[in-house]
């Protein structure tokens, strides 16, 4: 007997949209027409197991003399295996570009340069925003780049290694499944976070989880900085959690401090985004 099919959800629609974009990127990569609509390609080639690796260079002005970061992506696999060629974490999306630009423009305001600052990126994918933050933070900073899929984690480790001589901060890569941290099944790789970052992490039913994770991890006085595509499904749910944390004692933070929230718009690669810059009030 075949199991009854479940109703489609907004999250299913988001996955379909992402898959359509990835299919077009793979077509361009296979034909040699283009790999991505942005970035300065420094190197490209196929791995032994049929994965296309594309390395691009990104400028980080103000990063302690640092001129460029090298970021490897894997937009296409000739023989897809779990996590490779199908993961949305294999490319630098426009949201990551927008968040990286915000970090460069408002770094001092975001408080990322203090002594022993702790920075964590969720849904890091290729890790561009987290590595930009690490470059700007300088020595003494501790940075964790996290993702829930193994293929992005392997690629993140590569990107951390190739940029080690360009970054003074201590950077590590860690597996992080949000639900496991929130329900107590896993210990987060970092707590009392000064700066929690995420780009393109709000979609479908994931929106509220981002807010709850911030309540769990961000220290009083710390900041949550999230970049999301305007109109993205799940934004309203995320905003309701943030508003709860801002205007009343949130269920995830009984008796704890609240958030002050600032929003602003940005564009990158022809797409429009909203930045949420949320500062947790002192207790």
C-alpha positions as CSV (number, residue, x, y, z in Angstrom):
1,X,0.0,0.0,0.0
2,X,1.4,3.4,-1.0
3,X,1.6,6.0,1.8
4,X,-0.6,9.0,1.4
5,X,1.1,12.0,-0.1
6,X,1.5,14.9,2.3
7,X,0.2,18.4,1.4
8,X,2.7,20.7,-0.1
9,X,4.2,23.4,2.1
10,X,5.8,26.7,1.6
11,X,9.1,25.0,2.3
12,X,8.5,22.7,-0.6
13,X,8.0,25.7,-2.9
14,X,11.3,27.2,-1.6
15,X,13.2,24.0,-2.4
16,X,11.7,23.9,-5.9
17,X,12.8,27.5,-6.5
18,X,16.4,26.7,-5.3
19,X,16.5,23.5,-7.3
20,X,15.5,25.5,-10.5
21,X,18.3,28.0,-9.9
22,X,20.8,25.3,-9.3
23,X,19.8,23.5,-12.4
24,X,20.4,26.6,-14.5
25,X,23.8,27.1,-12.8
26,X,24.8,23.5,-13.6
27,X,23.7,24.0,-17.2
28,X,25.9,27.1,-17.5
29,X,28.8,25.3,-15.8
30,X,28.6,22.2,-18.0
31,X,28.4,24.3,-21.2
32,X,31.2,26.6,-20.2
33,X,28.8,29.6,-20.7
34,X,29.2,30.7,-17.1
35,X,29.5,29.4,-13.6
36,X,27.7,32.1,-11.7
37,X,26.5,35.6,-12.5
38,X,29.0,37.3,-10.2
39,X,32.5,37.0,-8.8
40,X,36.0,37.0,-10.3
41,X,37.0,33.5,-11.2
42,X,40.6,32.6,-10.3
43,X,40.5,28.9,-10.8
44,X,38.2,26.1,-12.0
45,X,38.5,22.3,-12.4
46,X,37.0,18.9,-11.8
47,X,37.7,16.7,-8.9
48,X,38.4,13.0,-9.4
49,X,34.8,12.2,-8.3
50,X,33.3,14.5,-10.8
51,X,32.6,17.7,-8.8
52,X,33.2,21.0,-10.4
53,X,35.2,23.3,-8.2
54,X,35.3,27.0,-8.9
55,X,37.5,29.4,-6.9
56,X,36.8,33.1,-6.8
57,X,38.5,36.0,-5.2
58,X,36.7,38.6,-3.1
59,X,38.0,41.9,-1.8
60,X,37.9,42.7,1.9
61,X,38.8,46.4,2.2
62,X,39.8,47.4,5.7
63,X,40.7,43.9,6.7
64,X,44.1,44.5,8.3
65,X,45.9,44.9,5.0
66,X,44.1,41.9,3.5
67,X,43.2,42.4,-0.1
68,X,41.4,39.2,-1.2
69,X,39.8,36.1,0.1
70,X,39.8,32.9,-2.0
71,X,36.4,31.1,-1.8
72,X,35.9,27.7,-3.5
73,X,32.4,26.7,-4.6
74,X,31.0,23.5,-6.0
75,X,28.1,24.4,-8.3
76,X,27.9,21.2,-10.2
77,X,28.6,17.4,-9.8
78,X,28.6,15.2,-12.9
79,X,27.6,12.2,-10.6
80,X,25.8,13.8,-7.7
81,X,26.2,12.1,-4.3
82,X,24.5,13.0,-1.1
83,X,25.4,16.6,-0.3
84,X,27.4,17.3,-3.4
85,X,25.9,18.8,-6.5
86,X,22.5,19.0,-4.8
87,X,23.3,21.1,-1.7
88,X,22.4,24.8,-1.8
89,X,25.6,25.4,0.2
90,X,27.8,24.8,-2.8
91,X,27.6,28.3,-4.2
92,X,28.0,31.9,-2.9
93,X,24.5,33.3,-3.2
94,X,23.7,37.0,-3.6
95,X,22.6,37.2,0.0
96,X,26.1,36.3,1.2
97,X,27.4,39.1,-1.0
98,X,24.9,41.5,0.6
99,X,25.8,40.5,4.1
100,X,29.5,40.7,3.4
101,X,29.1,44.2,2.2
102,X,27.1,45.2,5.3
103,X,29.9,43.8,7.5
104,X,32.5,45.9,5.6
105,X,30.4,49.1,5.8
106,X,29.3,48.8,9.5
107,X,31.9,46.7,11.1
108,X,32.8,49.1,13.9
109,X,29.2,49.7,14.7
110,X,28.6,45.9,14.9
111,X,31.2,45.6,17.6
112,X,33.1,42.8,16.0
113,X,36.6,44.1,16.7
114,X,36.6,43.9,20.5
115,X,39.1,41.7,22.4
116,X,38.4,38.0,22.2
117,X,35.2,38.6,20.2
118,X,33.2,35.4,19.4
119,X,31.5,35.2,16.0
120,X,29.3,32.4,14.6
121,X,27.9,32.0,11.1
122,X,24.9,29.7,10.7
123,X,24.1,28.1,7.4
124,X,27.5,29.2,6.2
125,X,27.6,27.3,2.9
126,X,30.9,28.5,1.3
127,X,31.6,30.7,4.3
128,X,32.2,34.1,2.6
129,X,30.4,36.3,5.3
130,X,32.1,34.4,8.2
131,X,35.5,34.7,6.6
132,X,35.0,38.4,5.9
133,X,34.1,38.8,9.5
134,X,37.2,36.8,10.6
135,X,39.4,39.0,8.4
136,X,37.9,42.2,9.8
137,X,38.0,41.0,13.4
138,X,41.7,40.5,13.5
139,X,43.8,38.5,16.0
140,X,42.2,37.4,19.2
141,X,38.8,36.7,17.6
142,X,37.2,33.3,17.7
143,X,35.1,32.4,14.7
144,X,32.9,29.3,14.0
145,X,31.5,28.6,10.5
146,X,28.7,26.1,10.8
147,X,26.4,24.1,8.5
148,X,24.2,21.1,8.7
149,X,25.3,19.2,5.5
150,X,28.6,17.3,5.2
151,X,29.5,18.5,1.7
152,X,29.5,22.3,2.6
153,X,31.4,21.4,5.8
154,X,34.2,19.7,3.7
155,X,34.3,22.7,1.4
156,X,34.3,25.1,4.4
157,X,37.4,23.4,5.8
158,X,39.1,23.9,2.5
159,X,38.2,27.6,2.4
160,X,39.4,28.1,6.0
161,X,42.7,26.4,5.2
162,X,43.5,28.3,2.0
163,X,42.8,31.6,3.7
164,X,44.7,30.9,6.9
165,X,47.6,33.1,6.0
166,X,45.2,36.0,5.2
167,X,43.3,35.9,8.5
168,X,44.6,36.5,12.0
169,X,41.5,35.3,13.8
170,X,41.1,31.6,15.0
171,X,38.6,30.1,12.6
172,X,37.0,26.6,12.9
173,X,34.3,24.7,11.1
174,X,31.6,22.8,13.0
175,X,28.4,20.8,12.3
176,X,25.3,22.5,13.6
177,X,21.7,21.4,13.3
178,X,19.5,24.1,14.8
179,X,16.8,21.8,16.1
180,X,19.2,19.6,17.9
181,X,20.6,22.6,19.8
182,X,17.2,24.0,20.6
183,X,15.8,20.7,22.0
184,X,18.9,19.9,23.9
185,X,20.2,16.9,21.8
186,X,23.4,18.7,20.9
187,X,25.8,21.2,22.4
188,X,26.4,24.3,20.2
189,X,30.0,24.8,19.0
190,X,30.0,28.3,20.6
191,X,27.9,30.1,23.3
192,X,27.8,33.6,24.6
193,X,28.2,34.8,21.0
194,X,29.1,38.4,20.3
195,X,28.0,38.3,16.6
196,X,25.7,35.7,15.1
197,X,25.5,35.9,11.3
198,X,23.3,34.3,8.6
199,X,22.4,34.9,5.0
200,X,19.6,33.2,3.1
201,X,18.8,31.1,6.1
202,X,15.2,32.2,6.4
203,X,12.8,30.2,4.2
204,X,9.6,28.2,4.8
205,X,9.3,26.9,8.3
206,X,12.9,27.8,9.2
207,X,12.1,31.5,10.0
208,X,11.2,31.1,13.7
209,X,14.2,28.7,14.3
210,X,16.6,31.5,13.5
211,X,15.1,33.8,16.1
212,X,15.0,31.0,18.7
213,X,18.6,30.1,18.0
214,X,19.6,33.7,18.6
215,X,17.9,33.8,21.9
216,X,19.8,30.6,22.8
217,X,23.3,31.7,21.7
218,X,23.6,35.5,21.6
219,X,25.0,37.1,24.8
220,X,23.5,40.3,26.4
221,X,24.9,43.1,24.3
222,X,25.7,40.8,21.4
223,X,24.2,41.1,18.0
224,X,22.3,39.0,15.5
225,X,22.8,40.1,11.9
226,X,20.6,38.3,9.3
227,X,20.2,39.0,5.6
228,X,17.2,37.7,3.7
229,X,15.7,38.2,0.3
230,X,12.8,40.6,0.4
231,X,9.4,38.8,0.4
232,X,11.0,35.4,1.4
233,X,8.5,32.9,2.8
234,X,9.2,32.7,6.6
235,X,10.1,36.3,7.2
236,X,6.9,37.1,9.0
237,X,7.4,34.2,11.3
238,X,11.0,35.3,12.0
239,X,9.9,38.8,12.6
240,X,7.2,37.7,15.1
241,X,9.9,35.9,17.1
242,X,12.1,38.9,17.0
243,X,9.2,41.2,18.0
244,X,8.4,38.9,20.9
245,X,12.0,39.1,22.0
246,X,12.0,42.8,21.6
247,X,8.6,43.7,23.2
248,X,8.1,41.1,25.9
249,X,9.8,38.3,27.7
250,X,10.2,35.6,25.0
251,X,9.3,32.0,25.8
252,X,12.8,30.9,24.9
253,X,14.4,33.5,27.2
254,X,12.4,33.6,30.4
255,X,13.4,36.6,32.4
256,X,16.2,37.3,30.0
257,X,17.2,40.4,28.0
258,X,15.4,41.5,24.9
259,X,16.5,42.7,21.4
260,X,16.5,46.1,19.8
261,X,16.0,45.7,16.0
262,X,17.1,47.8,13.1
263,X,16.3,47.0,9.5
264,X,17.6,48.3,6.2
265,X,17.4,47.4,2.5
266,X,20.2,46.4,0.2
267,X,20.7,45.0,-3.3
268,X,23.2,42.5,-4.6
269,X,23.5,40.8,-8.0
270,X,20.2,42.4,-9.0
271,X,18.3,41.0,-6.0
272,X,16.8,43.0,-3.1
273,X,17.4,42.1,0.5
274,X,16.5,43.2,4.0
275,X,19.2,43.3,6.7
276,X,18.1,42.7,10.3
277,X,20.6,44.1,12.8
278,X,19.4,43.0,16.3
279,X,21.2,44.0,19.5
280,X,20.4,42.0,22.6
281,X,19.7,44.3,25.6
282,X,21.7,43.9,28.7
283,X,20.0,42.0,31.5
